[in-house]
Amino acid sequence: MNVNLRQLRAFIAGVQSNSFSEAAERMGITQPGFSLLIRQLEEELGLRLFDRTTRRVEVTSEGLEFYDRIARILDDLDDACQDMTDLRLLRRGRVRIAILPSAGATILPPLLSRMVEEHPDIEVSIVERLAEPLQESVENEEVDFGIGTRPSKASNLRFEPLLKDRLVCLCHENDPLAQIASPSWEDLSKRPFIGFSGNTSIEHQVRMLSAQLGSNLLRRSEISGLNTALGLVRSGVGITLIPELALGGLDLSGLVLRALEGPAAQREIGLIMLRRRSRSPATLAVLDMFQRSGAAIGNDSLARFKDLPRIALSEVG
């Protein structure tokens, strides 16, 4: 059937007004134009919807039945269009983000605080993922984008750098490395080393640097969480390397941080997104905020550690 939306809205206006002239005025058209819309609709349906006299119009019983159905449909249509408008104007929306555990505590809080101020109606959900699971979450569209390290293999992911995060040596305050201002990689190789599991970005960077220098670390254990690593270091089991971005959210009492001598063990943190994929207005708003402010926030958080070789963790706080 060749029924259009304008005809249906004219019909609804006619039933609600009980007057073609009033309904035409509500729609902003002439009465003959309104009458034409109703006649076309009746011809298409093959039913009379209004009884017309020289003095008034009355909706027929068939028209009343049609009105009940069409009024609900048009209300749903109006609600759907309003929902789309709210999404476009950022009055509603949801964004799902996956982030490395070591970066979340530093990068996210100031950005999300600003997000709440600028767009209070956007809901942001965050999940922590290690490097490889994070990339898989983006590829499988479980999240809208990720904040992690550059993908190590070719994929349909796009990486947009935000900041660089170096790895620093963490040891017990009584460990021999605590007496060295800037331990070398050779110094590290002489101490029991607490490594991270293979699917973490930390372990990837450590293994890559170890291969470049042709030196192997004396691995004592392998874990996946930063707090576990701190506990093992604090108990004297060994030393480890952790990202600077993670320092602000850790209990560092009784431990010492040292920057490494020679090649910097660092990782690049950035936005990870699917290529050639459209994004919701809410996602675009959050991405824009990260692109404008992410690097500055990350660099500010690292600024207080620029004199790292001369400070102990107890002084960092």
C-alpha positions in Angstrom: 0.0 0.0 0.0 1.2 3.5 -0.8 0.4 5.1 2.5 2.8 7.8 3.7 3.6 9.4 7.0 2.1 12.8 6.1 -1.3 11.2 5.4 -1.2 9.3 8.7 -0.4 12.5 10.6 -3.2 14.3 8.9 -5.6 11.5 9.9 -4.5 11.7 13.6 -4.9 15.5 13.6 -8.4 15.1 12.0 -9.5 12.7 14.7 -8.1 14.8 17.5 -9.6 18.0 16.2 -13.0 16.9 14.9 -12.5 19.7 12.4 -10.7 19.7 9.1 -10.1 23.4 9.2 -8.6 23.2 12.7 -6.5 20.1 11.8 -5.2 21.8 8.7 -4.2 24.8 10.8 -2.3 22.6 13.2 -0.4 21.0 10.3 0.3 24.4 8.7 -1.5 23.6 5.4 -4.7 24.7 3.6 -8.0 23.0 4.3 -8.2 21.8 0.6 -4.7 20.4 1.0 -5.7 18.6 4.2 -8.9 17.2 2.7 -6.8 15.8 -0.2 -4.5 14.0 2.2 -7.5 12.3 3.9 -9.1 11.4 0.6 -5.9 9.8 -0.7 -5.6 7.8 2.5 -9.2 6.6 2.3 -8.7 5.6 -1.3 -5.6 3.7 -0.5 -7.3 1.8 2.4 -10.6 1.4 0.6 -12.5 2.6 3.6 -14.2 5.8 4.7 -12.5 7.2 7.8 -14.6 10.3 8.3 -18.3 11.1 7.8 -18.5 14.6 6.4 -21.5 17.0 6.5 -21.7 20.7 5.7 -21.5 21.4 9.4 -19.1 18.8 10.9 -16.9 15.7 10.4 -17.1 12.6 12.5 -14.7 9.7 12.6 -16.2 6.4 11.5 -16.0 3.1 13.6 -13.4 1.9 11.2 -11.6 5.1 11.6 -11.6 4.8 15.4 -10.1 1.3 15.1 -7.5 2.6 12.7 -6.7 5.5 15.0 -6.0 3.3 18.0 -3.4 1.4 16.1 -1.8 4.3 14.2 -1.6 6.6 17.3 0.5 4.0 19.1 2.7 3.5 16.1 3.3 7.2 15.6 4.0 7.7 19.3 6.7 4.9 19.1 8.1 6.5 15.9 8.3 9.9 17.6 10.0 8.4 20.7 12.5 6.6 18.4 13.3 9.8 16.6 13.7 11.6 19.9 16.0 8.9 21.1 18.2 9.4 18.0 18.2 13.2 18.5 19.3 12.7 22.2 22.1 10.4 21.0 23.2 13.0 18.4 23.1 15.9 21.0 24.9 13.7 23.6 21.9 13.8 26.0 22.2 10.0 26.2 24.6 7.3 25.1 27.0 4.7 26.4 30.7 4.1 25.8 32.6 0.9 26.6 36.4 1.2 27.2 39.0 -1.4 27.8 42.2 -0.2 29.5 45.5 -1.7 30.8 45.3 -2.1 34.6 48.7 -0.2 34.9 47.3 2.8 33.0 43.8 3.1 34.3 44.4 4.6 37.7 46.4 7.5 36.2 44.8 8.2 32.8 41.1 7.7 33.4 40.2 9.6 36.5 40.9 13.2 35.3 39.4 12.5 31.9 36.2 10.9 33.2 35.8 13.7 35.7 35.9 16.2 32.8 33.5 14.0 30.9 31.0 14.0 33.7 31.1 17.8 33.7 30.7 18.3 30.0 28.4 15.3 29.2 26.7 14.2 32.4 24.2 12.0 30.5 26.7 9.8 28.8 27.3 6.5 30.6 30.9 5.2 30.5 31.7 1.6 31.4 35.3 0.5 31.9 36.9 -2.9 32.0 40.6 -3.7 32.7 42.3 -6.0 30.3 45.9 -7.2 29.8 47.5 -6.3 26.5 46.4 -9.2 24.3 42.9 -9.7 25.8 42.4 -5.9 25.4 43.1 -6.0 21.7 40.8 -9.0 21.3 38.0 -7.1 23.1 38.3 -4.3 20.6 38.4 -6.7 17.6 35.4 -8.6 18.9 33.5 -5.3 19.5 33.0 -6.1 23.1 34.2 -2.5 23.7 34.1 0.7 21.6 37.8 1.3 21.9 40.8 0.4 24.1 43.7 2.2 25.7 46.8 0.1 25.5 50.0 -0.6 23.8 50.6 -0.7 20.0 49.3 -4.0 18.6 52.3 -6.3 18.0 50.9 -8.0 14.9 49.1 -6.9 11.8 45.4 -6.7 12.3 42.3 -4.6 11.5 43.1 -2.4 14.5 44.2 1.2 14.3 46.6 2.7 16.9 46.8 6.4 17.8 49.6 7.2 20.2 48.9 9.3 23.3 52.1 9.1 25.4 55.2 7.1 26.2 55.5 5.2 29.5 58.9 3.9 30.7 59.6 0.9 32.8 61.5 1.4 36.0 63.3 -0.9 38.4 61.5 -1.8 41.7 63.5 -3.4 44.5 63.5 -3.8 48.3 65.2 -1.0 50.2 67.9 -3.5 51.4 68.5 -4.9 47.9 72.0 -4.2 46.4 70.3 -2.4 43.5 69.0 0.2 45.9 72.5 1.5 46.3 73.0 2.0 42.5 71.6 5.3 41.2 71.0 4.0 37.7 71.3 0.2 37.5 72.3 -1.2 34.1 70.7 -4.1 32.4 73.7 -6.2 33.5 73.0 -5.2 37.1 69.4 -6.4 36.7 70.5 -9.8 35.2 72.4 -10.6 38.4 69.4 -10.3 40.7 66.4 -12.7 41.0 63.7 -11.3 38.7 59.9 -11.3 39.1 58.4 -11.4 35.6 54.9 -10.8 34.3 52.8 -13.3 32.3 53.4 -13.4 28.5 50.1 -11.6 27.6 51.0 -8.4 29.4 52.5 -5.4 27.7 55.1 -5.2 30.5 56.5 -8.6 29.7 56.4 -7.9 26.0 58.6 -4.8 26.5 61.0 -6.6 28.9 61.5 -9.5 26.5 62.0 -7.2 23.6 64.6 -5.1 25.4 66.3 -8.2 26.7 66.6 -9.6 23.2 68.0 -6.3 21.9 70.8 -6.3 24.6 71.5 -10.0 24.3 71.0 -10.4 28.1 68.7 -12.8 30.0 67.2 -12.0 33.4 67.3 -14.5 36.2 63.6 -15.3 36.5 62.4 -16.3 39.9 58.6 -16.2 39.3 56.0 -15.1 36.8 52.8 -13.2 37.9 50.1 -11.1 36.2 49.2 -8.4 38.8 51.1 -5.4 40.0 50.1 -5.8 43.6 51.4 -9.4 43.6 54.7 -8.1 42.2 55.0 -5.5 44.9 54.3 -8.1 47.6 57.0 -10.4 46.3 59.5 -7.6 46.0 58.6 -6.4 49.5 59.2 -9.9 50.9 62.7 -10.0 49.3 61.9 -12.6 46.6 63.4 -10.5 43.9 63.3 -7.3 41.8 61.0 -6.3 38.9 60.2 -3.7 36.3 56.9 -1.7 36.4 55.5 1.1 34.4 55.7 4.7 35.7 52.0 5.2 35.0 51.2 2.6 37.7 53.2 4.3 40.4 50.6 6.7 41.7 48.1 4.0 42.6 50.5 1.6 44.4 51.6 1.2 48.0 55.4 1.8 47.6 56.4 1.8 51.3 59.7 0.1 52.0 60.7 -0.1 48.4 63.0 1.8 46.1 62.6 2.8 42.5 65.5 3.2 40.1 65.6 4.4 36.5 67.7 2.2 34.2 70.9 3.1 32.6 71.2 2.8 28.9 68.4 2.0 26.5 65.1 3.1 27.9 62.6 0.3 28.5 59.4 2.0 27.5 56.1 1.3 25.9 53.8 3.5 23.8 50.3 4.0 25.2 47.5 5.0 22.8 44.0 4.5 21.5 43.1 1.2 19.9 40.2 1.2 17.5 38.7 -0.9 14.7 39.5 0.3 11.2 36.7 1.5 9.0 34.0 1.3 11.7 31.5 4.1 12.3 31.3 5.3 15.9 28.5 6.7 18.0 28.3 10.4 18.9 29.1 9.5 22.5 32.1 7.4 21.5 33.4 10.2 19.3 33.0 12.7 22.2 35.0 10.5 24.5 37.7 9.9 21.9 37.9 13.6 21.2 38.5 14.2 24.9 41.3 11.6 25.0 42.9 13.0 21.8 42.8 16.5 23.2 43.9 15.8 26.8 45.2 12.3 27.1 48.9 13.0 26.4 48.9 16.1 28.6 47.4 14.2 31.5 49.8 11.2 31.1 52.8 13.5 30.9 51.7 15.5 34.0 51.3 12.3 36.0 54.9 11.3 35.1 56.5 14.7 35.7 57.0 14.2 39.4 59.1 11.1 38.6 61.6 12.9 36.3 64.2 12.7 39.1 63.6 9.0 39.7 67.2 7.9 40.2 67.5 10.0 43.3 64.2 9.2 45.1 62.9 6.2 47.1 59.4 5.0 46.9 58.7 6.1 50.4 59.4 9.7 49.3 57.1 9.4 46.3 54.1 8.5 48.4 
